[in-house]
């Protein structure tokens, strides 16, 4: 009788001895498997490259055929693994295919001659979905279209730029780009110019959504140079006449009005070189004396609660005087003068005065009351320091540099382009996208003291 039919052996089988597995056997087995597969791949690569000469053409073709079959098998297995992971999600939670991807799916179906059932199974959608795509009954978008370029901004972005230019005509393309970058929308100056030059956008035609630290500054002072290494290290000041009626010209000799009130105001402005912050302003009815300048400097230093190490000015009679030099010595300030006969020797202050005139005073009716004039100047200084980005600081405001605050233009940006990704180019500084791309936005304007020439720009999601 065979041992396999012995009832005693079947009823009382000999227990199989338990062989203990080595510690860490799973890791060893995994490593051994990966090593074997890698060695096999290297061996096959060497075998494929071995045939040489015209007599080995058949062997080379056979080796290439084997390699392609192996590659197809690996790709199929890779797709199966990804499909298995995708299938574990509920159908309602699966991401939808984009319109151009749906078109490509239908092209693949036509090229391979697959039925609707086969193509639906391959891409894990329902049969009715494929039928809707073919019949053009897609509820979202027409799939027979080219994907939108990720670099093109939608119409509402151009409308925002044009609206900002109309509300604030004194702003140039660089200033507009810097201002809206602080609000989260990063556009280049060339893009801003292109939006301004385009025909005006009709708001009615815009698709409405469903309801729901700087480098050091050098000031030339004759043969010496004073470098600003930190805030309040170097201040500079200058005087300028602001006419109350656009200019001083008159038709009679000497063809100029006297430079005093009520024909003009004399404005004294003090700038911090490192941050470009306006530290203070003083207004006079007539050209001020050295004593008046010293009194204005006392007030500015008391308001700032600090004094600079250097003060740079031109050699006007107010500054190149014994009274002003004595005031500087008494307050521990080293007085310096700009290069004589050279334009731009105090360029930082001169540029701030030019901005004050061009962006504000030349666009309003300059008041004749000193109280009203001081109120207008204070409003501009507030806007200049807190809300006006400075090109020298790459879009930072003077207050952000002066107080060492984080700049608004380096926060995550708003991305209105629907198909933009993190790597899609945008205006500098290049920041990460805030939330999802393709959001619809609108311009929200506020103003300093209700003055429409001093905008506070905000971008809001619709």
C-alpha positions in Angstrom: 0.0 0.0 0.0 1.3 3.4 -0.8 2.2 5.6 2.0 -0.1 8.3 0.6 -3.1 5.9 1.2 -2.1 4.7 4.7 -5.0 5.9 7.0 -2.7 6.1 10.0 -0.3 8.4 8.3 -3.2 10.5 7.0 -4.7 10.7 10.4 -1.4 11.3 12.3 0.8 13.2 9.9 4.3 14.0 10.9 4.5 17.6 12.0 6.5 19.9 9.6 9.6 21.2 11.4 9.4 25.0 11.9 12.5 26.7 10.4 13.0 30.1 11.9 13.5 32.9 9.3 16.6 35.1 9.7 16.1 38.4 11.3 15.4 41.1 8.7 14.7 38.5 6.0 12.1 40.8 4.2 14.6 43.5 3.7 17.3 41.1 2.6 14.8 39.5 0.1 13.8 42.9 -1.2 17.4 43.9 -1.8 18.3 40.6 -3.4 15.3 40.9 -5.8 16.2 44.4 -6.8 19.9 43.4 -7.3 18.9 40.4 -9.5 16.6 42.6 -11.6 19.3 45.2 -12.0 22.0 42.7 -13.0 19.6 41.1 -15.5 19.0 44.6 -17.0 22.7 45.2 -17.3 23.2 41.8 -18.8 20.5 42.4 -21.4 22.0 45.8 -22.3 25.4 44.2 -22.9 23.8 41.4 -25.0 21.8 43.9 -27.1 25.0 45.9 -27.9 27.1 42.9 -28.7 26.1 42.1 -32.3 28.2 44.1 -34.7 28.7 43.9 -38.5 26.3 43.4 -41.4 26.1 39.6 -40.7 24.4 40.4 -37.3 21.5 42.5 -38.6 19.0 39.8 -37.7 20.3 39.5 -34.2 20.2 43.3 -33.7 16.6 43.4 -34.9 15.6 40.6 -32.6 17.3 42.3 -29.7 15.6 45.6 -30.4 12.2 43.7 -30.7 12.8 42.1 -27.3 13.7 45.5 -25.8 10.6 47.1 -27.1 8.4 44.3 -25.9 9.9 44.6 -22.5 9.4 48.4 -22.5 5.7 48.0 -23.5 5.1 45.4 -20.7 6.7 47.8 -18.1 4.6 50.7 -19.3 1.4 48.6 -19.2 2.2 47.5 -15.7 2.9 51.1 -14.7 -0.4 52.3 -16.1 -2.2 49.4 -14.2 -0.7 50.5 -10.9 -1.7 54.2 -11.5 -5.2 53.1 -12.6 -5.6 51.0 -9.5 -4.8 53.9 -7.3 -7.1 56.2 -9.2 -9.9 53.6 -9.0 -9.8 53.6 -5.2 -11.3 57.2 -5.3 -15.0 57.6 -5.5 -16.1 58.8 -9.0 -17.4 62.1 -7.7 -14.0 62.9 -6.1 -11.9 62.2 -9.2 -10.6 65.3 -10.9 -12.2 66.1 -14.3 -10.3 66.0 -17.5 -9.6 69.4 -19.1 -11.3 70.3 -22.4 -8.1 69.8 -24.4 -7.5 66.5 -22.7 -11.0 65.2 -23.6 -10.2 66.1 -27.2 -7.0 64.1 -27.1 -8.9 61.1 -25.6 -11.3 61.1 -28.5 -8.3 61.3 -30.9 -6.8 58.3 -29.3 -10.1 56.4 -29.6 -10.2 57.2 -33.3 -6.6 56.3 -33.9 -6.8 52.9 -32.2 -10.4 52.1 -33.3 -11.6 51.5 -29.7 -15.3 51.3 -28.9 -16.9 53.7 -26.5 -16.9 51.1 -23.8 -13.2 50.3 -24.2 -12.1 54.0 -24.1 -14.3 54.7 -21.1 -12.8 51.8 -19.3 -9.2 52.8 -20.1 -9.7 56.4 -18.9 -12.1 55.4 -16.0 -15.1 57.5 -17.0 -18.7 56.4 -17.7 -20.0 55.3 -21.1 -22.4 58.2 -21.1 -19.6 60.7 -20.6 -17.9 59.5 -23.7 -21.1 59.8 -25.6 -21.6 63.3 -24.4 -18.1 64.3 -25.5 -18.7 62.9 -29.0 -22.1 64.5 -29.4 -20.9 67.9 -28.2 -23.2 67.8 -25.1 -20.5 68.6 -22.7 -22.0 71.0 -20.1 -18.7 72.7 -19.2 -16.9 73.8 -22.3 -16.5 73.1 -25.9 -13.7 70.5 -26.2 -13.0 71.3 -29.8 -10.7 74.2 -28.9 -7.0 74.8 -28.4 -5.9 75.1 -24.8 -5.6 78.7 -23.6 -2.0 80.0 -23.4 -1.0 80.2 -19.8 0.9 83.5 -20.4 -2.2 85.4 -21.5 -4.1 87.4 -18.9 -7.9 87.5 -19.0 -9.9 90.6 -19.9 -10.7 91.6 -16.4 -6.9 92.0 -15.6 -6.6 94.5 -18.6 -9.7 96.2 -17.3 -8.1 96.6 -13.8 -5.0 98.2 -15.3 -7.0 100.5 -17.5 -9.3 101.5 -14.6 -6.3 102.3 -12.4 -4.7 104.4 -15.2 -7.9 106.4 -15.6 -8.3 106.9 -11.8 -4.7 107.8 -11.3 -3.3 109.3 -14.6 -0.1 110.5 -13.0 1.1 106.9 -12.5 3.4 105.4 -15.1 3.6 101.8 -16.2 6.5 101.0 -13.8 4.6 102.6 -10.9 1.4 100.8 -11.8 3.3 97.5 -12.0 4.8 98.0 -8.6 1.6 99.1 -6.9 -0.5 96.1 -8.1 2.4 93.8 -7.3 2.0 94.9 -3.7 -1.7 93.9 -3.9 -0.7 90.4 -5.1 -1.0 90.7 -8.9 2.4 90.5 -10.5 2.5 92.1 -14.0 5.6 93.4 -15.9 5.8 97.0 -17.0 5.6 95.9 -20.6 2.4 94.0 -19.9 1.0 97.1 -18.1 1.9 99.3 -21.1 0.2 96.8 -23.5 -2.9 96.8 -21.4 -3.1 100.6 -21.4 -2.5 100.9 -25.2 -5.2 98.4 -26.0 -8.7 99.6 -26.8 -10.8 100.2 -23.6 -12.4 97.0 -22.3 -16.2 97.1 -22.0 -17.1 95.9 -18.5 -20.4 94.5 -19.8 -18.5 92.1 -22.0 -16.3 90.7 -19.2 -17.3 87.3 -18.1 -18.9 87.6 -14.7 -18.4 84.7 -12.2 -21.2 83.0 -10.4 -22.2 84.6 -7.2 -20.8 83.0 -4.3 16.9 95.1 2.0 18.4 97.6 -0.4 22.0 98.4 -1.3 23.9 101.2 0.3 23.4 104.7 -1.1 26.3 107.1 -1.8 26.0 110.8 -1.7 28.7 112.8 -3.4 29.9 115.7 -1.2 32.7 117.5 -3.0 35.7 115.2 -2.9 34.2 113.0 -0.1 31.5 110.4 -0.3 29.0 109.7 2.5 27.5 106.2 2.4 24.2 105.4 4.1 24.5 102.1 5.8 21.3 102.1 7.8 18.2 104.2 8.4 18.9 107.7 10.0 22.6 107.5 9.0 22.4 110.1 6.3 19.7 112.7 5.8 19.5 115.3 3.1 17.4 118.4 2.7 16.5 120.9 0.0 14.3 123.8 -0.7 11.9 124.3 -3.7 9.4 126.9 -4.7 5.9 125.6 -5.5 3.9 128.1 -7.6 0.2 128.5 -6.8 -0.7 129.1 -10.5 1.4 126.6 -12.4 4.3 128.9 -13.2 5.9 132.2 -12.4 5.8 133.6 -16.0 4.1 136.9 -16.7 3.9 139.0 -19.8 5.7 142.1 -18.4 9.2 142.7 -17.4 11.1 140.9 -15.8 8.6 138.3 -17.1 8.4 136.6 -13.7 6.3 136.9 -10.6 8.1 137.4 -7.2 8.8 134.1 -5.6 6.8 134.6 -2.4 3.3 134.2 -1.1 0.6 134.4 -2.6 2.4 133.5 -5.8 4.2 130.5 -4.4 5.1 128.4 -1.4 8.6 127.5 -0.3 8.7 123.8 0.7 11.6 122.4 2.7 11.8 118.6 2.6 14.1 116.1 4.4 14.8 112.6 3.1 16.4 109.6 4.7 18.9 108.3 2.1 18.9 104.6 3.1 15.1 104.1 3.0 14.1 107.1 0.8 11.6 108.0 3.5 10.4 111.6 3.8 11.3 112.4 7.4 9.6 115.8 7.5 8.4 118.8 5.5 8.2 122.5 6.4 6.3 125.2 4.5 7.2 128.9 4.3 5.6 131.9 2.6 9.0 133.5 1.8 12.5 132.1 1.3 13.3 130.9 4.8 16.2 132.1 6.8 18.8 129.9 8.5 17.1 130.3 11.8 13.8 129.1 10.3 15.5 126.1 8.8 17.1 125.2 12.2 13.6 125.5 13.8 12.2 123.2 11.2 15.0 120.7 11.7 14.4 120.7 15.5 10.7 119.9 14.9 11.5 117.1 12.4 14.0 115.5 14.7 11.6 115.7 17.7 8.8 114.1 15.6 11.2 111.3 14.5 12.7 111.0 18.0 16.1 110.6 16.4 18.9 112.6 14.8 21.0 111.6 11.8 24.8 111.2 11.8 25.2 113.2 8.5 23.1 115.9 6.9 23.7 116.7 3.2 22.5 119.8 1.5 23.5 122.2 -1.2 25.4 125.5 -0.5 22.3 127.7 -0.3 22.5 130.7 1.9 20.3 128.9 4.5 22.7 125.9 4.8 26.1 127.5 4.1 25.8 129.8 7.1 27.3 130.0 10.6 23.9 129.6 12.2 23.1 126.2 10.5 26.7 124.9 11.0 26.4 125.8 14.7 23.1 124.0 15.0 24.6 120.9 13.4 27.6 120.9 15.8 25.3 121.4 18.8 23.2 118.4 17.8 26.2 116.1 17.0 25.4 116.1 13.3 28.2 116.3 10.7 27.2 118.7 8.0 28.2 117.9 4.4 27.6 119.8 1.1 26.9 118.5 -2.4 29.4 118.9 -5.1 29.4 122.5 -6.3 28.4 123.1 -9.9 27.3 119.5 -10.4 23.8 118.5 -11.1 22.5 115.6 -9.0 24.7 116.3 -6.1 21.7 115.9 -3.8 19.7 113.8 -6.4 17.8 111.8 -3.8 16.0 114.9 -2.3 15.6 116.5 -5.7 13.9 113.4 -7.1 11.5 113.4 -4.1 10.6 117.0 -4.7 10.0 116.3 -8.4 7.7 113.4 -7.4 5.8 115.7 -5.1 5.2 118.2 -7.8 4.6 115.9 -10.7 2.4 113.4 -9.0 0.4 115.7 -6.8 0.9 119.4 -6.5 0.8 120.0 -10.3 -2.6 118.2 -10.5 -4.5 120.1 -7.8 -5.4 123.7 -7.2 -2.6 124.7 -4.8 -4.3 126.2 -1.8 -3.5 129.7 -0.6 -4.2 128.9 3.1 -1.2 127.6 4.9 -3.3 125.3 7.0 -4.8 123.7 3.9 -1.4 123.5 2.2 0.1 121.7 5.2 -2.8 119.3 5.2 -2.3 118.5 1.5 1.5 118.0 2.0 0.9 115.7 5.0 -1.5 113.6 3.0 1.1 113.1 0.2 3.8 112.3 2.7 1.6 109.6 4.3 0.9 108.1 0.9 4.6 108.4 -0.3 6.0 106.7 2.8 3.4 104.0 3.3 1.8 103.1 0.0 4.0 104.3 -2.9 6.5 101.6 -4.0 10.0 102.8 -4.8 11.9 101.6 -7.8 15.2 101.8 -6.0 13.9 99.3 -3.4 12.4 97.0 -6.1 8.8 97.7 -5.2 9.2 98.2 -1.4 7.8 101.3 0.2 10.1 103.6 2.2 8.3 102.7 5.5 8.9 99.0 4.8 12.6 99.6 4.4 12.9 102.1 7.2 11.0 99.8 9.7 12.5 96.6 8.3 9.1 95.2 7.6 8.3 92.4 5.2 7.4 93.8 1.8 3.9 93.3 0.4 5.2 92.3 -3.0 7.0 89.2 -1.8 3.9 87.6 -0.4 2.3 84.7 -2.4 0.8 86.1 -5.6 -2.7 86.0 -7.0 -2.8 84.1 -10.4 -5.7 85.0 -12.7 -4.4 82.9 -15.6 -6.4 79.7 -15.7 -3.8 77.3 -16.9 -0.8 78.9 -15.1 1.4 76.7 -12.9 4.0 77.5 -10.3 6.7 77.4 -13.0 4.7 79.7 -15.4 6.7 83.0 -15.8 5.5 86.1 -14.1 6.9 89.5 -13.3 9.5 89.7 -10.6 9.7 89.1 -7.8 8.8 85.4 -8.7 6.5 84.2 -5.8 4.4 81.1 -5.3 0.8 81.1 -6.3 -1.7 81.9 -3.5 -4.4 79.3 -3.5 -5.5 78.1 -7.0 -4.8 79.6 -10.4 -7.5 81.0 -12.5 -9.2 83.1 -9.8 -11.3 86.1 -10.9 -10.4 89.4 -9.3 -11.5 93.0 -9.2 -9.9 96.3 -8.3 -10.7 97.8 -4.9 -9.5 101.4 -4.6 -9.2 103.4 -1.4 -7.7 106.8 -1.0 -5.7 108.7 1.6 -8.1 111.3 3.1 -10.5 110.6 0.2 -8.1 112.2 -2.3 -8.3 110.4 -5.6 -4.7 111.3 -6.5 -3.4 109.2 -3.6 -4.7 105.7 -4.3 -4.4 102.7 -2.0 -4.8 99.7 -4.4 -6.2 96.4 -3.3 -7.0 93.3 -5.4 -10.0 91.3 -4.2 -11.2 87.9 -5.3 -14.7 87.9 -6.8 
